[in-house]
């Protein structure tokens, strides 16, 4: 091994992380929206009622993330990953065999528990462990891959539902989820590169020593009431409360008298935006810093919302959906980078699961709330207007943080 800090294995681990992201986020969260309308109409229930299973799934995903570190320490990475992947895929497949809502809710919770053990917290921790240089790029690529999968598989599952029914489509969905995570189960690697005789990509001993002199993380100095944690948690809660809108874009298209095909393309467009803007924030955060990058992404997302609300032409709606895909870049890439910047690597594994859980609550609730907004008002406009308000609050916090030191 010529250089333990720069090797092919670093990039193979990143490729594996992309597969995990494709399964836990790309298929599990980004494609489920195409099931909302056909399943709710088939079962004669509100869209919000069926979307509740996705809310419970996301809540379970966020909650189990809090216990990832203890489970990792007790059982090891590969046993946790294997059990989680089987639980996630089997619970998804079993959705094909029920028409009862409480069973959907139970299976949604089980799916969330499974995916939560190889989704946000494990993924970002693996990237943090294996990459020191180009971390922004690696983080954006791994999480951005979920957008590619969402863009590719949203129209595929739309067609599958139309041709073989939503029941059989759930069987396909669960199978695909397991296939994507299978390389992470089979390929030999450790959660920490040092266990394999490697160092984080681009690691420099001299720079590491210098950083430790300047700043050393200390858990005893951390408080859940300190400004940096409270503001980051608030930004996370408000921002992820917007993300659920994306899964309702097919319904939004129908409410604007656009075709089902346009709605499917809009969902694909938002996923293309997902990957594009995740890569963008990874690049610019390595260049100008994560704070300024987050501000830029929020302003871009505001532009996407305004386009969706103001121009009903199909082409404009598709472009607006692409721009709205920027909403995923902040929680997936900016939050891990912000947590590392504010609290350091040493505290990351303990603080980020909490931030991820709080953010996950917002994302989970939004899936159902947006559905009920339409069910009871006949319009998705109130949801978009609320999103603009949340963006305004977060921009105020970030502009204040840029003027003052949020670490204080």
C-alpha positions as CSV (number, residue, x, y, z in Angstrom):
1,X,0.0,0.0,0.0
2,X,1.8,3.1,-1.2
3,X,-0.3,5.8,0.3
4,X,-2.9,5.0,3.1
5,X,-4.4,8.4,2.7
6,X,-5.1,8.1,-1.1
7,X,-6.2,4.8,-2.6
8,X,-8.7,3.2,-4.8
9,X,-10.4,1.8,-1.8
10,X,-11.5,5.2,-0.6
11,X,-13.4,5.7,-3.9
12,X,-14.8,2.1,-3.7
13,X,-16.2,2.9,-0.2
14,X,-17.7,6.1,-1.6
15,X,-19.3,4.0,-4.4
16,X,-20.8,1.7,-1.8
17,X,-22.1,4.7,0.1
18,X,-23.8,5.8,-3.1
19,X,-25.6,2.4,-3.3
20,X,-26.7,2.7,0.3
21,X,-28.0,6.2,-0.4
22,X,-29.9,4.9,-3.5
23,X,-31.6,2.3,-1.3
24,X,-32.4,4.1,1.9
25,X,-33.2,7.5,0.3
26,X,-33.4,7.2,-3.4
27,X,-36.0,4.4,-3.5
28,X,-37.4,4.6,0.0
29,X,-38.1,8.3,0.2
30,X,-37.8,9.8,-3.3
31,X,-39.9,7.4,-5.2
32,X,-42.8,6.7,-2.7
33,X,-44.6,9.8,-3.9
34,X,-45.8,8.0,-7.1
35,X,-47.8,5.6,-5.0
36,X,-49.8,8.3,-3.1
37,X,-52.5,9.0,-5.7
38,X,-53.0,5.4,-7.1
39,X,-53.0,3.7,-3.7
40,X,-55.3,6.3,-2.0
41,X,-57.7,6.1,-4.9
42,X,-57.7,2.3,-4.9
43,X,-58.3,2.1,-1.2
44,X,-60.7,5.1,-1.2
45,X,-58.8,7.0,1.5
46,X,-57.4,10.6,1.7
47,X,-54.0,11.1,0.2
48,X,-52.8,12.4,3.6
49,X,-54.1,9.2,5.3
50,X,-52.0,7.0,3.0
51,X,-49.0,9.4,3.1
52,X,-49.1,8.9,6.9
53,X,-47.3,5.6,6.4
54,X,-44.4,7.5,4.9
55,X,-44.5,10.0,7.7
56,X,-44.3,7.2,10.3
57,X,-41.5,5.6,8.3
58,X,-39.4,8.8,8.2
59,X,-40.1,9.4,11.9
60,X,-38.9,5.9,12.7
61,X,-35.8,6.4,10.4
62,X,-35.0,9.6,12.3
63,X,-35.6,8.1,15.8
64,X,-33.5,4.9,15.2
65,X,-30.6,7.1,14.1
66,X,-30.3,8.2,17.7
67,X,-29.4,4.6,18.6
68,X,-27.1,3.9,15.7
69,X,-23.9,4.4,17.7
70,X,-24.8,2.0,20.5
71,X,-26.0,-0.6,18.1
72,X,-22.7,-0.2,16.0
73,X,-20.6,-0.6,19.1
74,X,-22.5,-3.7,20.3
75,X,-23.0,-5.7,17.1
76,X,-20.5,-4.2,14.6
77,X,-21.2,-2.6,11.2
78,X,-21.8,-5.5,8.9
79,X,-24.4,-7.3,11.1
80,X,-26.3,-4.1,11.7
81,X,-26.3,-3.3,8.0
82,X,-27.4,-6.8,6.9
83,X,-30.3,-6.9,9.4
84,X,-31.3,-3.4,8.5
85,X,-31.3,-4.1,4.8
86,X,-33.4,-7.2,5.2
87,X,-35.9,-5.5,7.5
88,X,-36.3,-2.5,5.1
89,X,-36.8,-4.6,1.9
90,X,-39.1,-7.2,3.4
91,X,-41.4,-4.7,5.1
92,X,-41.7,-2.9,1.7
93,X,-42.5,-6.2,-0.1
94,X,-45.1,-7.0,2.5
95,X,-47.0,-3.8,1.6
96,X,-48.1,-5.6,-1.5
97,X,-50.2,-8.0,0.6
98,X,-52.4,-5.6,2.6
99,X,-55.2,-3.1,2.1
100,X,-55.5,-2.1,5.8
101,X,-54.1,1.2,6.8
102,X,-52.8,0.2,10.2
103,X,-50.8,-2.5,8.6
104,X,-49.3,0.0,6.1
105,X,-48.4,2.2,9.2
106,X,-46.8,-0.8,11.0
107,X,-44.8,-1.8,7.9
108,X,-43.8,1.8,7.3
109,X,-42.4,2.0,10.8
110,X,-40.4,-1.2,10.2
111,X,-39.1,0.1,6.9
112,X,-38.0,3.3,8.6
113,X,-36.2,1.4,11.3
114,X,-34.4,-0.6,8.7
115,X,-33.4,2.2,6.4
116,X,-32.5,4.4,9.4
117,X,-29.6,2.1,10.2
118,X,-27.9,2.7,6.9
119,X,-29.3,6.1,5.9
120,X,-28.3,9.7,7.0
121,X,-26.2,9.1,10.1
122,X,-24.3,6.0,9.0
123,X,-23.7,7.4,5.5
124,X,-22.4,10.8,6.6
125,X,-20.3,9.2,9.3
126,X,-18.7,6.8,6.8
127,X,-17.9,9.8,4.5
128,X,-16.5,11.7,7.5
129,X,-14.3,8.8,8.5
130,X,-13.0,8.0,5.0
131,X,-12.6,11.5,3.6
132,X,-10.7,14.5,5.0
133,X,-10.0,16.3,1.7
134,X,-12.8,16.6,-0.9
135,X,-15.2,15.9,1.9
136,X,-17.8,18.3,0.5
137,X,-17.6,16.5,-2.9
138,X,-17.8,13.0,-1.4
139,X,-20.8,14.0,0.8
140,X,-22.6,15.6,-2.0
141,X,-22.0,12.7,-4.4
142,X,-23.1,10.0,-1.9
143,X,-26.3,11.8,-1.0
144,X,-26.8,13.2,-4.4
145,X,-26.9,9.7,-5.9
146,X,-30.3,9.3,-4.2
147,X,-31.5,12.0,-6.6
148,X,-30.2,10.2,-9.6
149,X,-32.0,7.0,-8.5
150,X,-35.2,9.0,-7.8
151,X,-35.1,10.6,-11.2
152,X,-34.6,7.3,-13.0
153,X,-37.0,5.2,-11.0
154,X,-39.9,7.6,-10.5
155,X,-41.2,7.2,-14.1
156,X,-40.3,3.5,-14.0
157,X,-42.5,2.9,-11.0
158,X,-45.2,5.2,-12.4
159,X,-45.3,2.9,-15.5
160,X,-45.1,-0.3,-13.3
161,X,-48.1,0.8,-11.2
162,X,-50.1,1.4,-14.4
163,X,-49.1,-1.9,-15.9
164,X,-48.8,-4.4,-13.0
165,X,-50.6,-2.6,-10.2
166,X,-49.3,-0.9,-7.0
167,X,-49.2,-4.2,-5.2
168,X,-46.7,-5.9,-7.5
169,X,-44.8,-2.6,-7.7
170,X,-44.2,-2.7,-3.9
171,X,-42.6,-6.1,-4.4
172,X,-40.3,-4.7,-7.1
173,X,-39.5,-1.7,-4.9
174,X,-38.4,-3.9,-1.9
175,X,-36.3,-6.1,-4.2
176,X,-34.5,-3.1,-5.8
177,X,-33.8,-1.6,-2.3
178,X,-32.0,-4.7,-1.3
179,X,-30.0,-5.0,-4.5
180,X,-28.6,-1.5,-4.1
181,X,-27.4,-2.1,-0.6
182,X,-26.0,-5.6,-1.3
183,X,-22.5,-4.3,-2.4
184,X,-22.1,-2.6,1.0
185,X,-22.9,-6.0,2.7
186,X,-20.5,-8.1,0.5
187,X,-17.5,-5.8,-0.1
188,X,-14.8,-6.1,2.7
189,X,-14.3,-2.7,4.4
190,X,-14.5,-1.2,7.9
191,X,-16.6,1.6,9.2
192,X,-13.3,3.3,10.2
193,X,-10.5,3.3,7.6
194,X,-7.9,2.9,10.4
195,X,-9.3,-0.6,11.1
196,X,-8.3,-1.5,7.5
197,X,-4.8,0.1,7.7
198,X,-5.9,3.3,5.9
199,X,-6.2,7.0,6.8
200,X,-8.9,9.4,5.7
201,X,-8.5,10.5,2.1
202,X,-6.0,13.5,1.9
203,X,-5.0,13.1,5.6
204,X,-2.0,15.2,6.6
205,X,-0.3,14.6,9.9
206,X,1.1,18.1,10.1
207,X,-2.3,19.7,9.4
208,X,-4.0,17.4,11.9
209,X,-1.5,18.5,14.6
210,X,-2.1,22.1,13.8
211,X,-5.9,21.8,14.0
212,X,-5.7,20.1,17.3
213,X,-3.7,23.0,18.8
214,X,-6.2,25.5,17.4
215,X,-9.4,23.6,18.3
216,X,-10.1,20.5,20.2
217,X,-13.7,19.3,20.7
218,X,-14.8,18.9,24.3
219,X,-18.1,17.2,25.1
220,X,-18.1,18.7,28.6
221,X,-18.3,22.2,27.0
222,X,-21.3,21.3,24.9
223,X,-24.9,22.2,26.0
224,X,-28.2,21.6,24.2
225,X,-29.0,25.2,25.0
226,X,-26.0,26.8,23.3
227,X,-26.7,29.1,20.4
228,X,-25.0,27.1,17.7
229,X,-27.0,23.9,18.5
230,X,-30.3,25.6,18.9
231,X,-30.1,27.6,15.7
232,X,-28.8,24.6,13.7
233,X,-31.7,22.5,15.0
234,X,-34.2,25.2,14.2
235,X,-32.9,25.6,10.6
236,X,-33.1,21.8,10.3
237,X,-36.7,21.5,11.5
238,X,-38.0,24.4,9.3
239,X,-36.1,23.4,6.2
240,X,-37.0,19.8,6.2
241,X,-40.6,20.7,6.7
242,X,-40.5,21.9,3.1
243,X,-39.0,18.7,1.6
244,X,-42.3,16.7,1.7
245,X,-43.8,19.0,-1.0
246,X,-41.7,17.2,-3.6
247,X,-43.5,13.9,-3.2
248,X,-46.8,15.7,-3.9
249,X,-45.7,17.3,-7.2
250,X,-47.6,14.7,-9.3
251,X,-50.7,15.7,-7.4
252,X,-49.8,19.4,-7.8
253,X,-49.6,18.8,-11.5
254,X,-53.1,17.2,-11.6
255,X,-54.5,20.2,-9.5
256,X,-53.1,22.5,-12.3
257,X,-55.0,20.3,-14.9
258,X,-51.7,18.9,-16.2
259,X,-51.4,15.3,-17.4
260,X,-50.2,12.4,-15.2
261,X,-47.1,12.1,-17.5
262,X,-46.2,15.8,-16.8
263,X,-46.6,15.0,-13.1
264,X,-44.2,12.1,-13.4
265,X,-41.7,14.2,-15.3
266,X,-41.9,16.9,-12.6
267,X,-41.1,14.3,-9.9
268,X,-38.1,13.1,-12.0
269,X,-37.1,16.7,-12.6
270,X,-37.0,17.4,-8.8
271,X,-34.8,14.4,-8.4
272,X,-32.4,15.6,-11.2
273,X,-32.3,18.9,-9.3
274,X,-31.7,16.9,-6.1
275,X,-28.4,15.5,-7.4
276,X,-27.4,18.6,-9.4
277,X,-27.7,21.0,-6.4
278,X,-26.1,18.5,-4.0
279,X,-23.1,18.4,-6.2
280,X,-23.2,22.2,-6.5
281,X,-23.2,22.7,-2.7
282,X,-20.5,20.2,-2.2
283,X,-18.3,22.1,-4.7
284,X,-19.0,25.6,-3.5
285,X,-18.8,24.7,0.2
286,X,-15.3,23.5,-0.4
287,X,-14.6,26.9,-2.1
288,X,-16.6,29.6,-0.2
289,X,-17.7,27.8,3.0
290,X,-20.8,25.9,4.0
291,X,-22.6,29.0,5.5
292,X,-22.6,31.0,2.3
293,X,-23.4,27.9,0.3
294,X,-26.5,27.2,2.3
295,X,-27.7,30.8,1.9
296,X,-27.3,30.5,-1.9
297,X,-29.2,27.2,-2.0
298,X,-32.1,28.6,-0.1
299,X,-32.4,31.6,-2.4
300,X,-32.3,29.2,-5.4
301,X,-35.1,27.2,-3.8
302,X,-37.2,30.3,-3.3
303,X,-36.9,31.0,-7.0
304,X,-38.1,27.5,-7.8
305,X,-41.2,27.9,-5.6
306,X,-42.1,31.2,-7.2
307,X,-41.8,29.7,-10.7
308,X,-44.1,26.8,-9.7
309,X,-46.7,29.1,-8.3
310,X,-46.6,31.7,-11.1
311,X,-46.3,30.0,-14.4
312,X,-48.6,27.0,-15.1
313,X,-47.1,26.0,-18.5
314,X,-45.8,22.4,-18.4
315,X,-42.3,23.4,-19.4
316,X,-42.1,26.0,-16.6
317,X,-43.5,23.5,-14.1
318,X,-40.8,21.0,-15.0
319,X,-38.1,23.7,-14.8
320,X,-39.5,24.9,-11.5
321,X,-39.5,21.3,-10.2
322,X,-35.8,20.9,-11.2
323,X,-35.0,24.1,-9.3
324,X,-37.1,23.1,-6.3
325,X,-34.9,19.9,-6.1
326,X,-32.3,22.2,-4.4
327,X,-34.4,21.8,-1.2
328,X,-32.7,18.4,-0.6
329,X,-29.1,19.7,-0.8
330,X,-29.3,21.6,2.5
331,X,-30.3,18.7,4.9
332,X,-28.3,16.0,3.0
333,X,-25.0,17.9,2.5
334,X,-25.0,21.2,4.4
335,X,-26.2,19.9,7.8
336,X,-23.4,17.3,8.1
337,X,-20.8,19.8,7.0
338,X,-22.2,22.5,9.4
339,X,-22.2,20.0,12.2
340,X,-18.6,19.1,11.6
341,X,-17.6,22.7,11.2
342,X,-19.3,23.9,14.4
343,X,-18.6,20.9,16.7
344,X,-15.7,19.0,15.2
345,X,-15.3,15.3,14.2
346,X,-15.0,14.1,17.8
347,X,-18.6,15.3,18.7
348,X,-20.1,14.7,15.3
349,X,-21.2,11.1,15.9
350,X,-23.0,12.2,19.0
351,X,-24.5,15.5,17.9
352,X,-25.4,14.8,14.3
353,X,-27.9,12.0,15.1
354,X,-29.8,14.5,17.2
355,X,-29.8,17.2,14.5
356,X,-30.8,14.5,12.0
357,X,-33.7,13.4,14.2
358,X,-35.0,16.9,14.7
359,X,-34.7,17.5,10.9
360,X,-36.3,14.2,10.2
361,X,-39.4,15.1,12.3
362,X,-39.9,18.1,10.0
363,X,-39.5,16.0,6.8
364,X,-41.7,13.3,8.1
365,X,-44.6,15.5,9.2
366,X,-44.5,17.5,5.9
367,X,-45.4,14.4,3.9
368,X,-48.7,14.0,5.6
369,X,-49.4,17.6,6.4
370,X,-49.0,18.6,2.7
371,X,-51.4,15.8,1.7
372,X,-54.0,17.0,4.2
373,X,-53.6,20.6,3.1
374,X,-54.8,19.6,-0.3
375,X,-57.5,17.2,1.0
376,X,-59.1,20.0,3.0
377,X,-58.4,23.1,0.9
378,X,-58.3,21.6,-2.6
379,X,-54.9,23.4,-3.3
380,X,-51.2,23.0,-2.6
381,X,-50.6,26.8,-2.7
382,X,-50.8,27.1,1.2
383,X,-48.0,24.6,1.5
384,X,-45.8,26.5,-0.9
385,X,-46.6,29.8,0.9
386,X,-45.6,28.3,4.2
387,X,-42.4,27.1,2.7
388,X,-41.5,30.7,1.7
389,X,-42.1,31.8,5.2
390,X,-39.8,29.1,6.6
391,X,-37.1,30.1,4.1
392,X,-37.4,33.7,5.2
393,X,-36.8,32.7,8.9
394,X,-33.8,30.5,8.0
395,X,-32.3,33.2,5.8
396,X,-32.6,35.6,8.7
397,X,-30.8,33.1,11.0
398,X,-28.0,32.5,8.5
399,X,-27.4,36.2,7.6
400,X,-27.2,36.8,11.4
401,X,-24.7,33.9,11.7
402,X,-22.6,35.3,8.9
403,X,-22.4,38.7,10.7
404,X,-21.8,37.2,14.1
405,X,-19.9,34.1,15.1
406,X,-22.5,31.3,15.5
407,X,-20.0,29.2,17.4
408,X,-20.1,31.6,20.4
